[in-house]
Amino acid sequence: MNFTRWSARLPGTQRRAAARADHGPTPRGEGAVPAARAEHLSASGRTDGGDGGGVDELPLRDVLDRIPALVALVHGPEHRVAYVNDAYAAAFGARTVGEPARQALPELDELSLLPLLDQVLRSAKPRTVKSRKGAGGRSYTVTCTPLETAEGPGVLVFAADVTDHAEAAERLRTSEREQRETAVTLQRSLLPQELEEPDDLRIAATYQPGGTETAVGGDWYDVITLGGGRTALVIGDVMGRGVRAAAVMGQLRTAVRAYARLDLPPHEVLQLLDGLAIEIDPQQIATCVYAVHDPNEGRLVYASAGHLPILVRDENGTIHRAEEPTGPPLGTGGWLHTSGSVPLGPGSTAVMYTDGLVERRDEDIDEGVAALERALSGATGTPQVVCDRLIRASGVTADHDDDVAVLVLQHPARKGADGERFRNAALELLGGVEAAPRARAFASGVLTSWRFTPDLHDLGVLAASELVANSLQHGTPPMRLRLRRTDRRLIIEVTDGDDHLPRRRRAEPGDETGRGIAIVAAIASNWGARRTPGGGKAVWCEFVLPGGTG
């Protein structure tokens, strides 16, 4: 804050200004010692002139000798010693009058005050330095005031010992620094140490805390593989700073991962988070955007709780901005969130970020988002390269005044040999007894064309047969069988129009049903089921390919 702008409003300022106007301008160099007023120190230490009475009759030397502050008077270009009071002599020893300060007052040199004496003598204006530490470890606040002495222009040095205050301030700074380091450590430990690596996306993320004078905030991000080729991505910002914000962030991030495993639509995940945020701390709110990518759909389906819009650059370089937030921040309650979507086809790059990347005190946040769009349009390369370029383009430095989190994801356009490892095939299933053998024949032909090993071929056909049979028995049209392969896994998925999710159960020896999902769970690496947005469900399983990492 610029103090001079507000000083005229302080109580008593107007009265002092009026008094100065009544008495006329203060003579050069004499305003810093009101008691002396245009008077000179005499050899006896008393003031010359004056009309007697009150403060003017006090013996100045006796007053200076009794105060606890350190006082010295020097004069001339060499700052020769004219006087030191008893407190000064007690602190540094007696001084010989008439010697230059560089030899007679080495403690001033230790406090780097000799250049200040020159400046005061030249400008005839008082100067103050705060909390200077000397060689003995004591700290002083020193005021140097120009003064006319019997020997000519001089400088009155007034030093107050502030060692206790300086040590207390240093302890406070150390405590704040340790608290900030604790918050930063907690924040970083709660963020993912390594991002999960989906088959179809390339992802990079960056978190940068605010500068050393800024308490750490509650920014977070995460990447969650949902199975069946789908990926959840989340980024959020807890309002407030310090350890409390970081702790709330950690609880929300953990909850997001748990809710994501339920494979719910994005708006339902935010609905659950909203209620949890109120339980964690009714006074705390957070913004968040939760998105799900399905490579079969080529879109990001998302829900936003008061968060900034997702930006997407498509393969042609066109920037798409997701719609405005679909709900208020988490922790406000009483709102039904909705889901939206934004295209994310092959060759696209999407950016999710917190407000520290685009918000500046001197401009509207929409201008920051527009600047980020321009930066994204020219940022090419790997996700980490794009991430770094956006950070630099936004002017984020080590002393930035807010935390910044950025999540960049790319859906590569795969061609040639790389494209051969990412394939899709689908079959619409018509009801009737012929649907099951048609599905088995289709799955067998596709898996053979993809050149899988006989063992994996047979397992895939068996899994497809059981999922189709389950859908035919318990589901309703429309039905579809979809096979997908990546460089890491084979995914088999069956969708139908019934939204009742299957569950794995133990079939009794006499039961004629209940074994299909158990068989799939036994032979596959993973399996799951979810409700689809238009009503209905999808049941899937996946097999890790030889040499795959998933």
URGIJO-V275670 format. One line per field, one symbol per residue. phi: phi as a letter, one per 40 degrees, with the letter a starting at -180 (. if undefined). psi: psi as a letter, one per 40 degrees, with the letter a starting at -180 (. if undefined). burial: # if it has 9 or more other C-alpha atoms within 8 Angstrom, else .. A space follows every 10 residues. Layout:
phi->???
psi->???
burial->???
This chain:
phi->.ccccbcccc dgcccccccc cccgccddgb ccbdccffbb ccccgcccgg bgggcccccc cccccccccc babbagccfc cbabcccccc cbgcbccgcc ccccbccccc cfbccccccc cccfbcbbbb fcccccgcbb bbbbbcacbc chdabcbbbb cbdccccccc cccccccccc ccccccdccc cccbccbccc bbbaabbbcc cccbcccbca aabbccgggc bbbaaaacch agccccccdc cccccdcccc ccfccdcccc cccdcccccc accbbacabb bbbbcccgab cbbbbgcccc bbbcccgccb bccddcacdc gcggbccbbb aacacdgcbb bbabcccbcb ccaccccccc ccdccccbcb hcdcccdccc ccccgcbcbd cacbbbbbbb bcccbgcccc cbbbaabcbc chcccccccc cccccccccc gccdccdccc cccccccccc cccbbbccba bbbabbcbab bbbbbacccc ccbcacccdc ccbgbccccc cccccaaaaa ccdcghabbb aabccdgcbc
psi->hhdddedeei hedddddddd ddeiihihee eegdddgeii hideeiiiai eiibddehhd dddddeieih hihiiidefi hdiiiddddd deiiihheii ddddgddddd efeddddddd ddefiiihih fhhadeeiii hhhhhihhid eahahhhhhh hfdddddddd dddddddddd ddddddddde ihdhhigide ihiiihhhii idehiiafii iihhheieei hhhiiihhii iadddddddd dddddddddd eefiiddddd dddddddddd hdehiiiihh ihhhdddfih hiihgeiiih hhhaeeehhh hiiiheiiii edifhhiiia iiigiheihi hiiieddehi deiidddddd dddddddehi aidddddddd dddefhadfi eiihhhhhih gihhibdddd ehiiiihhhi iidedddddd ddddddddde fiiddddddd dddddddddd dddeaiiiih hhhhiaedih hhhhiieheh hiihihhide ieieeddddd dddidiiiii iideiaihhi iihhiheie.
burial->.......... ..##.....# ........## #.#.....## ##..###... .....#..## #.####..## ######..## ##.######. ....#...## ##.####### #.##.###.# #..####... ####...### #########. ..######## ###..#.... ......#.## .###.##... ##..#..#.# #######.## #...###### ########## #########. ###.###### .##.###.## ..##.##### ########.. .#.####### #####..### ########## #####...## ##..###### ##....#### ##.####### ####.####. ...##..##. ###.###.#. ..#####.## ####.#...# .######### ##......#. ###...#.#. ....##..## .###.###.. .#....#### ########## ##..###### ########## #########. .......... ...####### #..####### ##..###### #####..#..
